[in-house]
Amino acid sequence: MKLKHLIHLRPNRLILAAVTSLLLTGAHARTWTSADGSKTFEGKLKSYDAEKGMVTMILSNGNSMSFKKSKLSEADITFVKENGKKATGFSSSSASVKELPDVLPDPDGKEADMSKPVQVYILLGQSNMLGFGKPSPLKSAAQSGSYPYLVDDAGEWTVRQDVRDVFVMCSGNSPAKDQRTGWMTIQGNIGPEIGIGHYVGHVTEAPVLILKSCIGNRSLGWDLLPPGSEPYEHGGKTQPGYRGTPDDPGGDTGGDMSKGWYAGCQYDGDIAAAKKVLENLDKYYPGAKEYEVAGFFWWQGDKDMRNAAHYEMYEKNLIQLIKSLRKDFDAPEAKFVSASLGQTKEGSKSGDGQILDAMKAVSENSDPELKGKVGFVYTNPLSKGGSSSGHYSGNPETYMNVGEAMGKAMVELLQGK
């Protein structure tokens, strides 16, 4: 049985499954004992989240698994409390962050240190994040010096051998399809992932996975509504909470789309699609055995700006989104960067302006869960014209500029600036 399947087992089978796996692989680490004393197994303590009571172990194949501390003996629980450190989305022991130069150099062609966990960055949103930047005019811009690291001396697209670029897409919570998998380079139309991948990849010594999971025409207030969102009143009408419907706002469909769309069904689908990639990590990043979700990128808002019930709740929903993402990916310290819509100017009182204000407010929030962990990019000065609904007329420089800015914002968060 593969490790990726162990984490889905019921708690009373988890220890037995771990024992079986470790015996088969011949791991050599500290010996642990189950709560009832009937079983022992070997594993290396990676971290302990005291708040959740979760222990994370490193197995002999380099993968990790988590379970409740109550599955361990009292002696082991004492050891965990004394030696465990609360899990973080970005571990300084496994990945360090270098300084960014004024101008990025061409990729050096070297592979990443595969002994370190892959640093995963998950990109979410709607069509802006999806990407409609046309590659043909981009090469000319790169050769003229705007993005010199994108082309080599022969005028060919450069390739990062330390950053994987993966894009999956689904509609609602239906099964996702792979749209792109490979090393970071230009492969058709682009989104902000190119700028993000180059900037984050340059400063990270560990391998990096840029994982985009999204589809167009989706709103945070409905399609992407995160778990924990409650029904609320707007304009005399009750708006659905997570997994509710217009006919039953406080209900719970349980994720069943057979009777139609429900609030949060795209959230469910995008998260499930991203998790499936991570469960099959070695398929998408050859040679990888372990990963850490280091951060999230969010470029979205075109659909919400057209619905007052959605844009007036954007700040609250965005905070809930951050909390839900961290919980779903077991990354309580993962950083988060959002970007405003390109056509929106600061001071706008329209729906898009309220969304910009909401994003900025969340990045400045003093809540310990958010302070110093959330970044914001004002994209209007970076846009080359057009609007989000028109995909900025396919201008690749808009997507590159926004991607670079989001990447820089993430690096600053990782460096604690």
N, C-alpha and C positions, 0 to 999 in steps of 0.2 A: 504494500500500500504506500502510495507516495505521500510525502509530508503535506502537500497542498490539500489533501483530503482529510488529514487528521483534525484540522481546526474546525471542521464541520461536524465532528462526532459529538454525541451527547456527552455531558460532563462525566458521567459515571463510566464512560469507556475511554476517556482521554488518556489517563495514566497508562492503562493497559496498552493502548495503541502506541504510546511513546516508548514503552518498554520494548515492544515488538520491533519497532523501527530501529531503536538504538542497538538492540542485540544483533539484528541483521547486518547493521553497518559497522559494528565493531567499534563504537565510539569509546574514547578514553577521556573521562572528565570526572567531576565530583559525583559521588554516589548519593542518590536521593531516595527517600522512602515515602511511600504513600501514606495517607492519613491513618488508614487502618493497620498499617505495618505489614501488610501481606505482600507488598511488591516493592522492588527496588529498581532503580534505573540510573543511567549516567547522563549527564548533561552539564553544560556550562551556563551559569547565570548571566544573562545579558542585562536585565533591568527588572525593577519592581516599581509598579505604580501603586503607591500606598492608598491613594484616594479611591481607586477602583478595586484594589486588592488583587491585581493581576500580576502574575509572574511571567516573564518571557525568558525562554531557554534557547541556547544555540545548540543545534544538533551536529553530529559529526560531518554531515554533508554541507554544512555552512548555512543551512536554512534555520529559521527560528519558528517557535510556536509559543502561544500564550495560553494560560489557564489560570483559574482561581487559586489563590494560595491555600484555600481550605482543602485542596487535594493533597497537600503535603503534610508530613509529620510536624509535630510541635518544634522539634529540634531544627528542622529545615526552615520552618517559618521564621524562627529566631535568626537563623543565618541570613535569610533573605532580607529581613528588616535591617540587619546590621551592615550588609554588603551591597544591597540593591540600590540602584539609583533610578529615580523616576524616569520612565521612558521619554525620549524626546524625538521629535520628527527629524532633527538634524543633529547627529551625534558628532561631537568634536573628536572623538576617538576614532571614528571611521572615515571622516571626511573633513579636511581643512579648507578654508576659504582664502584665496590669494587676493591681492589688490588688483584692481582693474587698471590697465594702462589707458592713456588718453586715446590711443588708437589701437584697436585689436589687430594683432598680427595674423597672418594666414595660419590655419591649423597646422601643427607640426607633423601630423600623420601618425602619431604614436597612439597606441592603445592605452586605455586606462588601467589602473592598478586593480585587477580583478579580485584581489584578496580583500578588497573593501566592499561593503554593501553598496548596491546601486542607489544613487540618490534620485528619487522619483519626483517629478513635477507634473501635476495633473492640470490640464488646461480645459476650462469649461466655459459655457456661454451659449451664444446663438450664432447667427451667420457671420458676424464680425470675426469671431474666434475661428469659425469654419475656414475662412480665408478665400478671397477672390482676387488676390494680387497676381497680375499677369507677369510671367517670368521674362518675356522678351525685352521689354524696356529696362528691366532690372540689371541685365548684364552691362548695358551701356553705362548705367549709373554707377555700377560697381567699378568698372574700368576707368571711369572718370574720377574716381576717388571717394565717392560717397560711402561705399561699403567695400573697401579694398580687400577685406578678408574673405569675400565671397568668391573671388576669382583668383586663379594662380597666374604665373608669368606667361603661360601659354594661352590665357584667356578662357580656360575651362573652369567650370564650377569646382570649388574646393569641397573636400569631404572631411568631416570630423569623424575620426575613428574612436572617439571617446564618448560620443553622444548618440544615442539611438532616438530616432524620430518615428513614433508610432501614432497612428490616427485610426480610431474606431468610431463607428456611428450606428445608431439605431433610432427607430421611431417609437416613442413611448417606451414601454419596458419590453418590447419585442427583442429577439436575439440580435446582437450587433454583428456587423460585418467589418472586416479589416479593410481600411481604405489605403493605408500606407504603412510600410514597415521597412526600415533600413537605417543606414548611418545618416547623420544630419548633412543634407545637401539640398540643392534645388531640384525638386522633382515635380514639375507642373506648377499649378497655381499655389501661391503661398499665403499664409496667415502670419500672425505674430510669432509663431513658434520658431521661425528662423532666427530672428533677433534674440529671442529668449534663449534658445539653445546655445548659440555662440557665446553669449555673455555669461550665462551660468556655467556652461561647459569650460570656459577658459579659466575661471577661478576655482574650479573644483578638481581636486586630484583624484577623487573617486569616480567611477563610471557614472554617467548621467542618463536618465531615461526621460525624454519629453513625451508625455502620454496625453494626447488630445482625445477627449470623448464628448462630442456635442453634435448638434444638428441645428438647422436654422429655424427661425420663426417660433421661438419659445420664450415664454415670460417667466420671470422669477415669481410673480404673484399667482401663477396658476400651474403651468407645465412643470416648472422647476422648483415648486414650493417644497421646502425641506421638511424632514421629519420634525415633530415638535411644534409645528405651526398650528395655532388654534383658529377656529372660525371667528369672524369679527363682523361688525356691522358697518356698512357704508351706504349712504344714500337711501336708508330705509330697507336695505336688503342685506341678508346674511351671506357673507362670502365664505366659501368652503375652507376648512382646515386641511391639513395633510391627509391625503387619501379620501377626502370627502368629495361630494359631487354637488352641482347646483341644486339638485332635488333633495339631497340629504347632506347639507354642509357639515354637520357634526358626525356623520357616519364614518365608517371605515371599510373600504372595499377590499382591504387585505391585499391590495396590489393586483386585483383581478380586472383586466381590461376587456373581458368578454362582453360586458354590458356598456362599454364605452370608456371615454377618457375620464380620468379622475385627477384631482389636484395632486401634483407631485409625480405623475407617472413618468415624466421625462427625467426627473431626478433619479427615480428608481432605475430607469434604463441606463442612464449615463454612468451611474455609480457601479451597477452590476457589470457593465461592459469594461470599465476600468479595472475592476477587481478580477475579472476573468483573465485579463492580460497579466496581472501580477501573479495570479495563481499558476500561470504558465510562463513564468519569467524567463526561463532558459530558451523558450521558443522566440521570444521577442528581443532578448538580449543574450546572445549565445555566450555560454560560459558563466553567466550570472547565477549565484546561488542564494543571495540574500538581498533584501532591499529595505530602504527607509523612505517613507513619504516625507520629503523635505518641505514641499510647498505647493500652493495652488495659485493658478492665474485665472482671472475672471474678466471677460470682456463681453458685455451684454447690456441690454436695456432698451433696444429699439421697440420691442413689442410692449413692454411695460409702460413706456412713455405715452402710449395712446389710450391708457385706461387709468382713470383717477384712482380707482380702488386699488390698483397695483402700485402706481408710482408714489402714492401717499403712504404706503406701507413698506416702501423699498428699504429704508434704513433698518427697520425691525427685521424684515425678512433676510436682509444681507447678513446681519449678525447671527441669525439662526442658521443660515447656510454655512457660515464659517464653523460654528459649533458642531453642526451635523457632519460636515466633511471630516473634521478632526476625529470625531467619534467613529465614523464609518471606516476610516483608514487607520485607526489606532495611532494617531499622530497628534497628541495634545499640544505640541509646541510648533507644529507646522506653520510656516508663514503664509500670508495671503496677500496677493496684489490684485487690485481692480483697476480698470481704466474706463474713463468716460467716453461717450460717443463723440466722434471726431467733429461733427458739425456744431456741437453744443458749446456755447461760450459761458464763462463764469458770469453769474448774475441773472441768467435766464430764469424767468418765473414759470415757464412752460413745464410740461411733464419731464422732458429730457433734462431741464435745468434742475428740477427737484431730485432726479436720479443722481446727477452729478453731485449735488449738495449732500445727498445721503451717503454716497461712496466716500466723499471727503470726510464727513462727520465720523464714519466708522473708523477711518484711518487715524483720526485724532482722538478716539474714545479712550478714556482713562481707565476703563475696566482692565484689571490685570490680565484677563484672558486675551485682550486685544492690544493693549499698549505696547508699542515697540515690535509688534508681530504682524501688523497690517499696513500695507503700503497703498498709495493711490497715485495714478498717473493722469494728469490733465492733458488730453490728447489734441485739443483744438489747434495749438501752435504746431503740432507735428503732422497734421493732416494736409494733404495736397489738394484738397477740394472734394466736392461731392458730399454725400451723406451716408449714414449707416444703412438706410433702407435701399440705397443705390449701390452699396458695397464700394463706396468711394471711387466709383467708375473704374474699378479694377486697378487703380494706381498702386503698384507694388511698393513704392516708397512710403506710402502711408502705413502699410502693414509692417514694413521694416522699421520705420521710425518708432511706431508704437511698440513693436516687439523689443527693440533695443531699450526703450525707456522702461518697459516692464521688467526686462532682465536686470537692468541697473538697479531698479527699486528693490528687487528681490535680493540682489547681492548686498545692498546696504542693510537690509533686514538681517541677513545671515551674519553680517559683520557686526551687528548690534549698533549701527550708526543711527 
